[in-house]
Amino acid sequence: MAGRFWHWYEQANRVVRFFTGPAQIGAGYVEEPDVRTTDHACPMCGAALSTHTIQRSANQITPTRMICPR
């Protein structure tokens, strides 16, 4: 049974690879290191995001809230 499934799986992959091609690994060119600013500004108040408080609830009904410093 396992041998038949594996044969079917390989056949399906062969068909899929025909249309999609091989996996794309990397960007195809030398990439520079990812340089980001350490602390972004809040889009609402302009203060640093590290000064904000994030309220997360234990359930999935209440939304997550970000509280801006005043």
mmCIF file of the N, C-alpha and C atoms, coordinates in Angstrom:
data_MODEL
# 
_entry.id   MODEL 
# 
loop_
_atom_site.group_PDB 
_atom_site.id 
_atom_site.type_symbol 
_atom_site.label_atom_id 
_atom_site.label_alt_id 
_atom_site.label_comp_id 
_atom_site.label_asym_id 
_atom_site.label_entity_id 
_atom_site.label_seq_id 
_atom_site.pdbx_PDB_ins_code 
_atom_site.Cartn_x 
_atom_site.Cartn_y 
_atom_site.Cartn_z 
_atom_site.occupancy 
_atom_site.B_iso_or_equiv 
_atom_site.pdbx_formal_charge 
_atom_site.auth_seq_id 
_atom_site.auth_comp_id 
_atom_site.auth_asym_id 
_atom_site.auth_atom_id 
_atom_site.pdbx_PDB_model_num 
ATOM 1   N N  . MET A 1 1  ? 0.828   -1.190 0.000   1.00 0.00 ? 1  MET A N  1 
ATOM 2   C CA . MET A 1 1  ? 0.000   0.000  0.000   1.00 0.00 ? 1  MET A CA 1 
ATOM 3   C C  . MET A 1 1  ? 0.867   1.247  0.000   1.00 0.00 ? 1  MET A C  1 
ATOM 4   N N  . ALA A 1 2  ? 1.901   1.287  0.873   1.00 0.00 ? 2  ALA A N  1 
ATOM 5   C CA . ALA A 1 2  ? 2.754   2.467  0.962   1.00 0.00 ? 2  ALA A CA 1 
ATOM 6   C C  . ALA A 1 2  ? 3.511   2.682  -0.345  1.00 0.00 ? 2  ALA A C  1 
ATOM 7   N N  . GLY A 1 3  ? 3.910   1.601  -0.997  1.00 0.00 ? 3  GLY A N  1 
ATOM 8   C CA . GLY A 1 3  ? 4.636   1.728  -2.262  1.00 0.00 ? 3  GLY A CA 1 
ATOM 9   C C  . GLY A 1 3  ? 3.766   2.324  -3.357  1.00 0.00 ? 3  GLY A C  1 
ATOM 10  N N  . ARG A 1 4  ? 2.494   1.930  -3.410  1.00 0.00 ? 4  ARG A N  1 
ATOM 11  C CA . ARG A 1 4  ? 1.590   2.490  -4.419  1.00 0.00 ? 4  ARG A CA 1 
ATOM 12  C C  . ARG A 1 4  ? 1.335   3.962  -4.177  1.00 0.00 ? 4  ARG A C  1 
ATOM 13  N N  . PHE A 1 5  ? 1.178   4.345  -2.897  1.00 0.00 ? 5  PHE A N  1 
ATOM 14  C CA . PHE A 1 5  ? 0.955   5.752  -2.589  1.00 0.00 ? 5  PHE A CA 1 
ATOM 15  C C  . PHE A 1 5  ? 2.174   6.575  -2.974  1.00 0.00 ? 5  PHE A C  1 
ATOM 16  N N  . TRP A 1 6  ? 3.368   6.068  -2.656  1.00 0.00 ? 6  TRP A N  1 
ATOM 17  C CA . TRP A 1 6  ? 4.580   6.807  -2.984  1.00 0.00 ? 6  TRP A CA 1 
ATOM 18  C C  . TRP A 1 6  ? 4.714   6.962  -4.495  1.00 0.00 ? 6  TRP A C  1 
ATOM 19  N N  . HIS A 1 7  ? 4.372   5.937  -5.238  1.00 0.00 ? 7  HIS A N  1 
ATOM 20  C CA . HIS A 1 7  ? 4.420   6.024  -6.706  1.00 0.00 ? 7  HIS A CA 1 
ATOM 21  C C  . HIS A 1 7  ? 3.432   7.080  -7.197  1.00 0.00 ? 7  HIS A C  1 
ATOM 22  N N  . TRP A 1 8  ? 2.232   7.098  -6.639  1.00 0.00 ? 8  TRP A N  1 
ATOM 23  C CA . TRP A 1 8  ? 1.243   8.104  -7.030  1.00 0.00 ? 8  TRP A CA 1 
ATOM 24  C C  . TRP A 1 8  ? 1.732   9.510  -6.676  1.00 0.00 ? 8  TRP A C  1 
ATOM 25  N N  . TYR A 1 9  ? 2.339   9.660  -5.487  1.00 0.00 ? 9  TYR A N  1 
ATOM 26  C CA . TYR A 1 9  ? 2.848   10.949 -5.034  1.00 0.00 ? 9  TYR A CA 1 
ATOM 27  C C  . TYR A 1 9  ? 3.950   11.461 -5.973  1.00 0.00 ? 9  TYR A C  1 
ATOM 28  N N  . GLU A 1 10 ? 4.855   10.589 -6.363  1.00 0.00 ? 10 GLU A N  1 
ATOM 29  C CA . GLU A 1 10 ? 5.924   10.989 -7.284  1.00 0.00 ? 10 GLU A CA 1 
ATOM 30  C C  . GLU A 1 10 ? 5.360   11.383 -8.644  1.00 0.00 ? 10 GLU A C  1 
ATOM 31  N N  . GLN A 1 11 ? 4.361   10.678 -9.121  1.00 0.00 ? 11 GLN A N  1 
ATOM 32  C CA . GLN A 1 11 ? 3.735   11.026 -10.401 1.00 0.00 ? 11 GLN A CA 1 
ATOM 33  C C  . GLN A 1 11 ? 3.069   12.397 -10.311 1.00 0.00 ? 11 GLN A C  1 
ATOM 34  N N  . ALA A 1 12 ? 2.369   12.655 -9.206  1.00 0.00 ? 12 ALA A N  1 
ATOM 35  C CA . ALA A 1 12 ? 1.712   13.954 -9.025  1.00 0.00 ? 12 ALA A CA 1 
ATOM 36  C C  . ALA A 1 12 ? 2.753   15.065 -8.955  1.00 0.00 ? 12 ALA A C  1 
ATOM 37  N N  . ASN A 1 13 ? 3.835   14.854 -8.245  1.00 0.00 ? 13 ASN A N  1 
ATOM 38  C CA . ASN A 1 13 ? 4.893   15.863 -8.169  1.00 0.00 ? 13 ASN A CA 1 
ATOM 39  C C  . ASN A 1 13 ? 5.518   16.109 -9.537  1.00 0.00 ? 13 ASN A C  1 
ATOM 40  N N  . ARG A 1 14 ? 5.680   15.088 -10.327 1.00 0.00 ? 14 ARG A N  1 
ATOM 41  C CA . ARG A 1 14 ? 6.262   15.237 -11.661 1.00 0.00 ? 14 ARG A CA 1 
ATOM 42  C C  . ARG A 1 14 ? 5.374   16.140 -12.524 1.00 0.00 ? 14 ARG A C  1 
ATOM 43  N N  . VAL A 1 15 ? 4.073   15.973 -12.419 1.00 0.00 ? 15 VAL A N  1 
ATOM 44  C CA . VAL A 1 15 ? 3.145   16.811 -13.182 1.00 0.00 ? 15 VAL A CA 1 
ATOM 45  C C  . VAL A 1 15 ? 3.182   18.248 -12.682 1.00 0.00 ? 15 VAL A C  1 
ATOM 46  N N  . VAL A 1 16 ? 3.172   18.426 -11.364 1.00 0.00 ? 16 VAL A N  1 
ATOM 47  C CA . VAL A 1 16 ? 3.190   19.775 -10.793 1.00 0.00 ? 16 VAL A CA 1 
ATOM 48  C C  . VAL A 1 16 ? 4.486   20.488 -11.160 1.00 0.00 ? 16 VAL A C  1 
ATOM 49  N N  . ARG A 1 17 ? 5.624   19.791 -11.050 1.00 0.00 ? 17 ARG A N  1 
ATOM 50  C CA . ARG A 1 17 ? 6.913   20.406 -11.380 1.00 0.00 ? 17 ARG A CA 1 
ATOM 51  C C  . ARG A 1 17 ? 7.004   20.795 -12.849 1.00 0.00 ? 17 ARG A C  1 
ATOM 52  N N  . PHE A 1 18 ? 6.297   20.119 -13.709 1.00 0.00 ? 18 PHE A N  1 
ATOM 53  C CA . PHE A 1 18 ? 6.297   20.467 -15.131 1.00 0.00 ? 18 PHE A CA 1 
ATOM 54  C C  . PHE A 1 18 ? 5.744   21.880 -15.321 1.00 0.00 ? 18 PHE A C  1 
ATOM 55  N N  . PHE A 1 19 ? 4.690   22.228 -14.567 1.00 0.00 ? 19 PHE A N  1 
ATOM 56  C CA . PHE A 1 19 ? 4.070   23.539 -14.718 1.00 0.00 ? 19 PHE A CA 1 
ATOM 57  C C  . PHE A 1 19 ? 4.747   24.620 -13.860 1.00 0.00 ? 19 PHE A C  1 
ATOM 58  N N  . THR A 1 20 ? 5.176   24.274 -12.648 1.00 0.00 ? 20 THR A N  1 
ATOM 59  C CA . THR A 1 20 ? 5.721   25.281 -11.745 1.00 0.00 ? 20 THR A CA 1 
ATOM 60  C C  . THR A 1 20 ? 7.226   25.426 -11.840 1.00 0.00 ? 20 THR A C  1 
ATOM 61  N N  . GLY A 1 21 ? 7.926   24.430 -12.294 1.00 0.00 ? 21 GLY A N  1 
ATOM 62  C CA . GLY A 1 21 ? 9.379   24.488 -12.347 1.00 0.00 ? 21 GLY A CA 1 
ATOM 63  C C  . GLY A 1 21 ? 9.983   24.145 -11.001 1.00 0.00 ? 21 GLY A C  1 
ATOM 64  N N  . PRO A 1 22 ? 11.307  24.212 -10.921 1.00 0.00 ? 22 PRO A N  1 
ATOM 65  C CA . PRO A 1 22 ? 11.965  23.883 -9.658  1.00 0.00 ? 22 PRO A CA 1 
ATOM 66  C C  . PRO A 1 22 ? 11.749  24.977 -8.620  1.00 0.00 ? 22 PRO A C  1 
ATOM 67  N N  . ALA A 1 23 ? 12.067  24.682 -7.378  1.00 0.00 ? 23 ALA A N  1 
ATOM 68  C CA . ALA A 1 23 ? 11.926  25.645 -6.285  1.00 0.00 ? 23 ALA A CA 1 
ATOM 69  C C  . ALA A 1 23 ? 12.864  26.818 -6.516  1.00 0.00 ? 23 ALA A C  1 
ATOM 70  N N  . GLN A 1 24 ? 12.393  28.015 -6.240  1.00 0.00 ? 24 GLN A N  1 
ATOM 71  C CA . GLN A 1 24 ? 13.200  29.220 -6.370  1.00 0.00 ? 24 GLN A CA 1 
ATOM 72  C C  . GLN A 1 24 ? 13.914  29.463 -5.047  1.00 0.00 ? 24 GLN A C  1 
ATOM 73  N N  . ILE A 1 25 ? 15.209  29.353 -5.046  1.00 0.00 ? 25 ILE A N  1 
ATOM 74  C CA . ILE A 1 25 ? 15.995  29.528 -3.837  1.00 0.00 ? 25 ILE A CA 1 
ATOM 75  C C  . ILE A 1 25 ? 16.856  30.770 -4.000  1.00 0.00 ? 25 ILE A C  1 
ATOM 76  N N  . GLY A 1 26 ? 16.678  31.720 -3.112  1.00 0.00 ? 26 GLY A N  1 
ATOM 77  C CA . GLY A 1 26 ? 17.458  32.952 -3.166  1.00 0.00 ? 26 GLY A CA 1 
ATOM 78  C C  . GLY A 1 26 ? 16.876  33.928 -4.170  1.00 0.00 ? 26 GLY A C  1 
ATOM 79  N N  . ALA A 1 27 ? 17.454  35.110 -4.197  1.00 0.00 ? 27 ALA A N  1 
ATOM 80  C CA . ALA A 1 27 ? 16.954  36.168 -5.067  1.00 0.00 ? 27 ALA A CA 1 
ATOM 81  C C  . ALA A 1 27 ? 17.603  36.132 -6.450  1.00 0.00 ? 27 ALA A C  1 
ATOM 82  N N  . GLY A 1 28 ? 18.645  35.344 -6.624  1.00 0.00 ? 28 GLY A N  1 
ATOM 83  C CA . GLY A 1 28 ? 19.317  35.279 -7.908  1.00 0.00 ? 28 GLY A CA 1 
ATOM 84  C C  . GLY A 1 28 ? 20.441  36.290 -8.039  1.00 0.00 ? 28 GLY A C  1 
ATOM 85  N N  . TYR A 1 29 ? 20.703  37.048 -7.002  1.00 0.00 ? 29 TYR A N  1 
ATOM 86  C CA . TYR A 1 29 ? 21.800  38.014 -6.983  1.00 0.00 ? 29 TYR A CA 1 
ATOM 87  C C  . TYR A 1 29 ? 22.299  38.125 -5.548  1.00 0.00 ? 29 TYR A C  1 
ATOM 88  N N  . VAL A 1 30 ? 23.448  38.733 -5.387  1.00 0.00 ? 30 VAL A N  1 
ATOM 89  C CA . VAL A 1 30 ? 24.012  38.878 -4.048  1.00 0.00 ? 30 VAL A CA 1 
ATOM 90  C C  . VAL A 1 30 ? 23.183  39.907 -3.287  1.00 0.00 ? 30 VAL A C  1 
ATOM 91  N N  . GLU A 1 31 ? 22.684  39.520 -2.141  1.00 0.00 ? 31 GLU A N  1 
ATOM 92  C CA . GLU A 1 31 ? 21.846  40.407 -1.343  1.00 0.00 ? 31 GLU A CA 1 
ATOM 93  C C  . GLU A 1 31 ? 22.675  41.107 -0.280  1.00 0.00 ? 31 GLU A C  1 
ATOM 94  N N  . GLU A 1 32 ? 22.350  42.361 -0.033  1.00 0.00 ? 32 GLU A N  1 
ATOM 95  C CA . GLU A 1 32 ? 22.985  43.136 1.020   1.00 0.00 ? 32 GLU A CA 1 
ATOM 96  C C  . GLU A 1 32 ? 22.334  42.772 2.356   1.00 0.00 ? 32 GLU A C  1 
ATOM 97  N N  . PRO A 1 33 ? 23.032  43.004 3.466   1.00 0.00 ? 33 PRO A N  1 
ATOM 98  C CA . PRO A 1 33 ? 22.415  42.747 4.775   1.00 0.00 ? 33 PRO A CA 1 
ATOM 99  C C  . PRO A 1 33 ? 21.175  43.614 4.966   1.00 0.00 ? 33 PRO A C  1 
ATOM 100 N N  . ASP A 1 34 ? 20.210  43.093 5.674   1.00 0.00 ? 34 ASP A N  1 
ATOM 101 C CA . ASP A 1 34 ? 18.970  43.810 5.937   1.00 0.00 ? 34 ASP A CA 1 
ATOM 102 C C  . ASP A 1 34 ? 19.204  44.816 7.059   1.00 0.00 ? 34 ASP A C  1 
ATOM 103 N N  . VAL A 1 35 ? 19.220  46.083 6.693   1.00 0.00 ? 35 VAL A N  1 
ATOM 104 C CA . VAL A 1 35 ? 19.462  47.147 7.677   1.00 0.00 ? 35 VAL A CA 1 
ATOM 105 C C  . VAL A 1 35 ? 18.138  47.858 7.921   1.00 0.00 ? 35 VAL A C  1 
ATOM 106 N N  . ARG A 1 36 ? 17.675  47.831 9.162   1.00 0.00 ? 36 ARG A N  1 
ATOM 107 C CA . ARG A 1 36 ? 16.416  48.475 9.532   1.00 0.00 ? 36 ARG A CA 1 
ATOM 108 C C  . ARG A 1 36 ? 16.662  49.416 10.692  1.00 0.00 ? 36 ARG A C  1 
ATOM 109 N N  . THR A 1 37 ? 15.808  50.402 10.796  1.00 0.00 ? 37 THR A N  1 
ATOM 110 C CA . THR A 1 37 ? 15.913  51.277 11.951  1.00 0.00 ? 37 THR A CA 1 
ATOM 111 C C  . THR A 1 37 ? 15.491  50.495 13.183  1.00 0.00 ? 37 THR A C  1 
ATOM 112 N N  . THR A 1 38 ? 16.041  50.861 14.310  1.00 0.00 ? 38 THR A N  1 
ATOM 113 C CA . THR A 1 38 ? 15.784  50.089 15.524  1.00 0.00 ? 38 THR A CA 1 
ATOM 114 C C  . THR A 1 38 ? 14.400  50.361 16.097  1.00 0.00 ? 38 THR A C  1 
ATOM 115 N N  . ASP A 1 39 ? 13.881  51.561 15.904  1.00 0.00 ? 39 ASP A N  1 
ATOM 116 C CA . ASP A 1 39 ? 12.588  51.875 16.486  1.00 0.00 ? 39 ASP A CA 1 
ATOM 117 C C  . ASP A 1 39 ? 11.799  52.767 15.532  1.00 0.00 ? 39 ASP A C  1 
ATOM 118 N N  . HIS A 1 40 ? 10.724  52.264 15.007  1.00 0.00 ? 40 HIS A N  1 
ATOM 119 C CA . HIS A 1 40 ? 9.892   53.011 14.074  1.00 0.00 ? 40 HIS A CA 1 
ATOM 120 C C  . HIS A 1 40 ? 9.002   53.992 14.815  1.00 0.00 ? 40 HIS A C  1 
ATOM 121 N N  . ALA A 1 41 ? 8.551   55.001 14.085  1.00 0.00 ? 41 ALA A N  1 
ATOM 122 C CA . ALA A 1 41 ? 7.623   55.979 14.660  1.00 0.00 ? 41 ALA A CA 1 
ATOM 123 C C  . ALA A 1 41 ? 6.196   55.471 14.505  1.00 0.00 ? 41 ALA A C  1 
ATOM 124 N N  . CYS A 1 42 ? 5.361   55.774 15.484  1.00 0.00 ? 42 CYS A N  1 
ATOM 125 C CA . CYS A 1 42 ? 3.947   55.402 15.448  1.00 0.00 ? 42 CYS A CA 1 
ATOM 126 C C  . CYS A 1 42 ? 3.248   56.203 14.349  1.00 0.00 ? 42 CYS A C  1 
ATOM 127 N N  . PRO A 1 43 ? 2.431   55.568 13.514  1.00 0.00 ? 43 PRO A N  1 
ATOM 128 C CA . PRO A 1 43 ? 1.742   56.301 12.459  1.00 0.00 ? 43 PRO A CA 1 
ATOM 129 C C  . PRO A 1 43 ? 0.644   57.221 12.991  1.00 0.00 ? 43 PRO A C  1 
ATOM 130 N N  . MET A 1 44 ? 0.217   57.030 14.236  1.00 0.00 ? 44 MET A N  1 
ATOM 131 C CA . MET A 1 44 ? -0.865  57.863 14.786  1.00 0.00 ? 44 MET A CA 1 
ATOM 132 C C  . MET A 1 44 ? -0.342  59.063 15.575  1.00 0.00 ? 44 MET A C  1 
ATOM 133 N N  . CYS A 1 45 ? 0.662   58.843 16.438  1.00 0.00 ? 45 CYS A N  1 
ATOM 134 C CA . CYS A 1 45 ? 1.115   59.946 17.295  1.00 0.00 ? 45 CYS A CA 1 
ATOM 135 C C  . CYS A 1 45 ? 2.537   60.393 17.001  1.00 0.00 ? 45 CYS A C  1 
ATOM 136 N N  . GLY A 1 46 ? 3.315   59.598 16.268  1.00 0.00 ? 46 GLY A N  1 
ATOM 137 C CA . GLY A 1 46 ? 4.678   59.969 15.922  1.00 0.00 ? 46 GLY A CA 1 
ATOM 138 C C  . GLY A 1 46 ? 5.722   59.582 16.950  1.00 0.00 ? 46 GLY A C  1 
ATOM 139 N N  . ALA A 1 47 ? 5.315   59.090 18.111  1.00 0.00 ? 47 ALA A N  1 
ATOM 140 C CA . ALA A 1 47 ? 6.265   58.662 19.149  1.00 0.00 ? 47 ALA A CA 1 
ATOM 141 C C  . ALA A 1 47 ? 6.863   57.310 18.757  1.00 0.00 ? 47 ALA A C  1 
ATOM 142 N N  . ALA A 1 48 ? 7.977   56.966 19.390  1.00 0.00 ? 48 ALA A N  1 
ATOM 143 C CA . ALA A 1 48 ? 8.623   55.679 19.116  1.00 0.00 ? 48 ALA A CA 1 
ATOM 144 C C  . ALA A 1 48 ? 7.703   54.537 19.542  1.00 0.00 ? 48 ALA A C  1 
ATOM 145 N N  . LEU A 1 49 ? 7.690   53.472 18.760  1.00 0.00 ? 49 LEU A N  1 
ATOM 146 C CA . LEU A 1 49 ? 6.802   52.338 19.077  1.00 0.00 ? 49 LEU A CA 1 
ATOM 147 C C  . LEU A 1 49 ? 7.216   51.623 20.359  1.00 0.00 ? 49 LEU A C  1 
ATOM 148 N N  . SER A 1 50 ? 8.472   51.751 20.765  1.00 0.00 ? 50 SER A N  1 
ATOM 149 C CA . SER A 1 50 ? 8.908   51.097 22.005  1.00 0.00 ? 50 SER A CA 1 
ATOM 150 C C  . SER A 1 50 ? 8.290   51.742 23.242  1.00 0.00 ? 50 SER A C  1 
ATOM 151 N N  . THR A 1 51 ? 7.764   52.951 23.106  1.00 0.00 ? 51 THR A N  1 
ATOM 152 C CA . THR A 1 51 ? 7.131   53.617 24.257  1.00 0.00 ? 51 THR A CA 1 
ATOM 153 C C  . THR A 1 51 ? 5.653   53.276 24.374  1.00 0.00 ? 51 THR A C  1 
ATOM 154 N N  . HIS A 1 52 ? 5.113   52.525 23.461  1.00 0.00 ? 52 HIS A N  1 
ATOM 155 C CA . HIS A 1 52 ? 3.695   52.169 23.458  1.00 0.00 ? 52 HIS A CA 1 
ATOM 156 C C  . HIS A 1 52 ? 3.448   50.899 24.264  1.00 0.00 ? 52 HIS A C  1 
ATOM 157 N N  . THR A 1 53 ? 2.227   50.718 24.680  1.00 0.00 ? 53 THR A N  1 
ATOM 158 C CA . THR A 1 53 ? 1.817   49.520 25.399  1.00 0.00 ? 53 THR A CA 1 
ATOM 159 C C  . THR A 1 53 ? 0.899   48.710 24.499  1.00 0.00 ? 53 THR A C  1 
ATOM 160 N N  . ILE A 1 54 ? 1.141   47.406 24.424  1.00 0.00 ? 54 ILE A N  1 
ATOM 161 C CA . ILE A 1 54 ? 0.316   46.505 23.626  1.00 0.00 ? 54 ILE A CA 1 
ATOM 162 C C  . ILE A 1 54 ? -0.533  45.683 24.581  1.00 0.00 ? 54 ILE A C  1 
ATOM 163 N N  . GLN A 1 55 ? -1.849  45.735 24.408  1.00 0.00 ? 55 GLN A N  1 
ATOM 164 C CA . GLN A 1 55 ? -2.768  44.930 25.220  1.00 0.00 ? 55 GLN A CA 1 
ATOM 165 C C  . GLN A 1 55 ? -3.256  43.754 24.382  1.00 0.00 ? 55 GLN A C  1 
ATOM 166 N N  . ARG A 1 56 ? -2.917  42.570 24.803  1.00 0.00 ? 56 ARG A N  1 
ATOM 167 C CA . ARG A 1 56 ? -3.370  41.354 24.122  1.00 0.00 ? 56 ARG A CA 1 
ATOM 168 C C  . ARG A 1 56 ? -4.281  40.597 25.072  1.00 0.00 ? 56 ARG A C  1 
ATOM 169 N N  . SER A 1 57 ? -5.374  40.103 24.546  1.00 0.00 ? 57 SER A N  1 
ATOM 170 C CA . SER A 1 57 ? -6.312  39.359 25.383  1.00 0.00 ? 57 SER A CA 1 
ATOM 171 C C  . SER A 1 57 ? -6.017  37.868 25.287  1.00 0.00 ? 57 SER A C  1 
ATOM 172 N N  . ALA A 1 58 ? -6.539  37.111 26.231  1.00 0.00 ? 58 ALA A N  1 
ATOM 173 C CA . ALA A 1 58 ? -6.324  35.669 26.248  1.00 0.00 ? 58 ALA A CA 1 
ATOM 174 C C  . ALA A 1 58 ? -7.236  34.963 25.244  1.00 0.00 ? 58 ALA A C  1 
ATOM 175 N N  . ASN A 1 59 ? -8.355  35.589 24.904  1.00 0.00 ? 59 ASN A N  1 
ATOM 176 C CA . ASN A 1 59 ? -9.264  34.950 23.958  1.00 0.00 ? 59 ASN A CA 1 
ATOM 177 C C  . ASN A 1 59 ? -9.046  35.522 22.557  1.00 0.00 ? 59 ASN A C  1 
ATOM 178 N N  . GLN A 1 60 ? -9.718  34.962 21.578  1.00 0.00 ? 60 GLN A N  1 
ATOM 179 C CA . GLN A 1 60 ? -9.557  35.423 20.202  1.00 0.00 ? 60 GLN A CA 1 
ATOM 180 C C  . GLN A 1 60 ? -10.698 36.327 19.767  1.00 0.00 ? 60 GLN A C  1 
ATOM 181 N N  . ILE A 1 61 ? -11.540 36.725 20.699  1.00 0.00 ? 61 ILE A N  1 
ATOM 182 C CA . ILE A 1 61 ? -12.669 37.591 20.366  1.00 0.00 ? 61 ILE A CA 1 
ATOM 183 C C  . ILE A 1 61 ? -12.293 39.054 20.529  1.00 0.00 ? 61 ILE A C  1 
ATOM 184 N N  . THR A 1 62 ? -11.586 39.371 21.622  1.00 0.00 ? 62 THR A N  1 
ATOM 185 C CA . THR A 1 62 ? -11.187 40.745 21.896  1.00 0.00 ? 62 THR A CA 1 
ATOM 186 C C  . THR A 1 62 ? -9.972  41.098 21.045  1.00 0.00 ? 62 THR A C  1 
ATOM 187 N N  . PRO A 1 63 ? -10.010 42.226 20.323  1.00 0.00 ? 63 PRO A N  1 
ATOM 188 C CA . PRO A 1 63 ? -8.867  42.580 19.477  1.00 0.00 ? 63 PRO A CA 1 
ATOM 189 C C  . PRO A 1 63 ? -7.667  43.052 20.292  1.00 0.00 ? 63 PRO A C  1 
ATOM 190 N N  . THR A 1 64 ? -6.492  42.936 19.688  1.00 0.00 ? 64 THR A N  1 
ATOM 191 C CA . THR A 1 64 ? -5.287  43.484 20.283  1.00 0.00 ? 64 THR A CA 1 
ATOM 192 C C  . THR A 1 64 ? -5.328  44.997 20.155  1.00 0.00 ? 64 THR A C  1 
ATOM 193 N N  . ARG A 1 65 ? -4.896  45.695 21.205  1.00 0.00 ? 65 ARG A N  1 
ATOM 194 C CA . ARG A 1 65 ? -4.920  47.161 21.192  1.00 0.00 ? 65 ARG A CA 1 
ATOM 195 C C  . ARG A 1 65 ? -3.532  47.713 21.470  1.00 0.00 ? 65 ARG A C  1 
ATOM 196 N N  . MET A 1 66 ? -3.208  48.811 20.787  1.00 0.00 ? 66 MET A N  1 
ATOM 197 C CA . MET A 1 66 ? -1.965  49.522 21.035  1.00 0.00 ? 66 MET A CA 1 
ATOM 198 C C  . MET A 1 66 ? -2.325  50.853 21.690  1.00 0.00 ? 66 MET A C  1 
ATOM 199 N N  . ILE A 1 67 ? -1.733  51.132 22.835  1.00 0.00 ? 67 ILE A N  1 
ATOM 200 C CA . ILE A 1 67 ? -2.035  52.343 23.578  1.00 0.00 ? 67 ILE A CA 1 
ATOM 201 C C  . ILE A 1 67 ? -0.873  53.316 23.411  1.00 0.00 ? 67 ILE A C  1 
ATOM 202 N N  . CYS A 1 68 ? -1.164  54.484 22.839  1.00 0.00 ? 68 CYS A N  1 
ATOM 203 C CA . CYS A 1 68 ? -0.155  55.514 22.626  1.00 0.00 ? 68 CYS A CA 1 
ATOM 204 C C  . CYS A 1 68 ? 0.126   56.250 23.935  1.00 0.00 ? 68 CYS A C  1 
ATOM 205 N N  . PRO A 1 69 ? 1.410   56.620 24.175  1.00 0.00 ? 69 PRO A N  1 
ATOM 206 C CA . PRO A 1 69 ? 1.714   57.407 25.371  1.00 0.00 ? 69 PRO A CA 1 
ATOM 207 C C  . PRO A 1 69 ? 1.200   58.830 25.196  1.00 0.00 ? 69 PRO A C  1 
ATOM 208 N N  . ARG A 1 70 ? 0.757   59.444 26.269  1.00 0.00 ? 70 ARG A N  1 
ATOM 209 C CA . ARG A 1 70 ? 0.218   60.807 26.177  1.00 0.00 ? 70 ARG A CA 1 
ATOM 210 C C  . ARG A 1 70 ? 1.097   61.763 26.925  1.00 0.00 ? 70 ARG A C  1 
# 
